[in-house]
Amino acid sequence: MAAGGHSFTFDHVYGGGGKAPRDLYAQCVQPLVEGLFKGYNATVFAYGQTGSGKTYTMGSAFDDHNNSQHGVIPHVMATLFSRIAAAPDTTFTVRVGFVEIHQESIRDLLLLEPRDGGVHIRELPGGGIVLAGATEREISSQQEMVAVLQQGTHMRATASTEMNQRSSRSVVVVVVVCVCAYVCCCSLQHTLLPPLTHKVTRNLHNHT
């Protein structure tokens, strides 16, 4: 792609003469969600100037009148719970966090009142990054996840700009934690061994 005398190379281009925007999830994001069930972490990051469509593309703006399947996050929810329903012999726990980075501070969008100490980025001794102090709400259905995201959307700080009257002046991070546990009962020389529970925890981060 050429613009302003410069050439840019992308793996995929959607819209504007490229591939259909509806193909973005299946080609770029769904493989990452499937990877959660294979033990991989994943991050989906939307970057662009104000008013370029980041929130629309990610689908992180939920309200009572707009909770359709538009955007990456609603598709993630559908795929996630579809896979869970297809594995009745495995126990899944799904938790969701929703934070906002605004004016160099991190705000928990799932709390009506700020918690003492706030939310801070911490690096784990064994590697990895966590949002210390952030709420993770446990959910058991796609409808519950929509309700959590609706709450976060209503709490999100927005301000009008010259480019977009509803454009957000902040960055949001939606964290989905999926823990799977399965029980394996094994027999050895006619002796029934205690059930063995194996847990795998994986995270999916969505940034807009």
N, C-alpha and C positions, 0 to 999 in steps of 0.2 A: 504494500500500500504506500502511495506517495502523497505527501502533503507538505506544502510550503517549501518545496525544494529538498525535502528529506524523505528517505525511504525507510519503511518500518516493516518488519517481518513478524507475523503472528502464526500460531498453530492453527487457529480457527478465526473466522470473521463472520459475525452474525448481523443481519440487517444491512441496509445501505448497499445492496448489491451482492452481499455475501449469502451465507446460509440462512435458512429461516430461523428466527429467534426461538421458535418453539423447540428447535433441535438442541439448544444449548445445554439443557439439563441432562438429556440422555447421553450426549457425547462427552461432556466435561465433568459433570457432577455425580451422576448416578454411579459410575465406577468407583468413586471415592466412598459413597455410602455403602456400596457392596463390600468395599474393603474393610469397613468397620467390623463386619462379621467374620473377617479373616484375621483380625488382630492388628489392624493398622489405624493410626490416627490420621486425621485429615483436616485441612483448612481451605475454606473458600473465601477469597478476598475480592471485593469489588472496589475499584479505584477510579476516580474521575472527578472532574470539576463540579461545582455546585450546579444542580439542575440537569446533569447529564443522564440521570436515570438509574443511579445506583440502588436507591431504595426500591424502585419499581422492579428492577432486575432481580434483586435478592428476595423481594416479597416480604420485607420485614415490617411494613406498615399495616398493622392489623387494627380494624375497628369493627363495630357491630354491623356495618353495612358493606365492608370490604374484607372478607375472609375467604375469598375464592382460591382456586388453585393456580393463580398467577404468581410467578416468581420461583426462585430456587428453594427457599425455605418451605413453602407449602408442599412442593414436590418431595423434598427430603422427608417430611412428616409422613406422606403417603407411602413412600418406599419403605421407610423404617418400620411402620406398623404392619405393612403388608408382609414383610419378611418375618416379623415376630409372630404374626398369626399363622404363618406357614411352618412354624417350628414348635408344635405343641409340647414336645418332650424337653424343651429347654426353658428355663426360667430367665426372664429378662427384667431388668430394672432400668428405667429411662429417667434421667434427670435433666432439667433444663435451667440454664442461667441466662440472664439478660442484663447486660451492663452498658452504660453509656460513658464515653470519654468526651468530656466537654470542658474547654478552657483548662486543660492540663490536669483535670481531676477525674476520678473514676466514680461513677454513681451507680448503685444497685437499683435497677428499674423494677425489681420485684418487691421492694420495700416501700411502704408509704412514708416512713420516717427514716432518715439516715441512721445507720448503726454506729455506735461509738467505735472510733478507730478507722471507720470507712473501709474502702476496698483498695488493696495494694497489689502490685505485681511482685511475685516472689519466684525465685529460681530454686528448684529442688536440688538437693545435694547430688542425687543420682542423675540429674539432667531433666530438662523439661521446665515449663513455666506454668504457674497457677495464679489464679486471682484470689488471693487470700482475703477472706471476709465476705466474699460474694455468696449470695443465696443460690442454692440449686433446688428447684422445686421438682419433687418426684411426680411423674405422670404415668397414666396407664392407658391412655387413648389419644387419638388424634384430636378429638374434641377438647380434651383437657389441655393439650399443648397449644391449641388455638387460643383458649382462654388465658393462658399464661402470657402469650405474645400480645394479646389484646391489652392486658394490664400494663405490660412494658411499654407498648406504644403510647398509651394514654399518659404515662409518666415521663415520656421522653421530652426533653427541652427542645423547642423549636422556635425559630425566629424568622421573620420575613427578611428577604434580601431583594436586591434589585433584579435578580435573575428569576427568582421563584418565591411566590408569597408563602408557600408551605415548605420551602426547602429547609432541611435541618442543618443546624450549624454544629452538629456533633457527629461522632462516630459511634456506632453501636456494635456490640459483639454478642452474638447468640451462641451459647455453648450447649451442645447436646452430649450428654454422657450416657453411654450404653454399656451396661454390665450384663453379661450372659453367664449363667451358671447351669451346668447339667450334672445329673447324678448318675454315676456308673456303679452298678452292683456286680461284682465279680465273684466267681466261685473258684476255689482251688482245693483239690483233693476233698471234695464234698463239704468244704467249710465255707460258709457264706461270710465274706468279708464285709466290714462296715461300708456304708455308702461313701463314695468319694465324690466330693463336690469340687468342681473346677470352675474358677471364675476368670473371666476376661473382661477388662475394662478398657474402653476406647472412647476417644473424644472426637467430636466434630465441631469445628469452630467456623462460624459464618461472620464475616466482617463486612460492614457497609459504612 
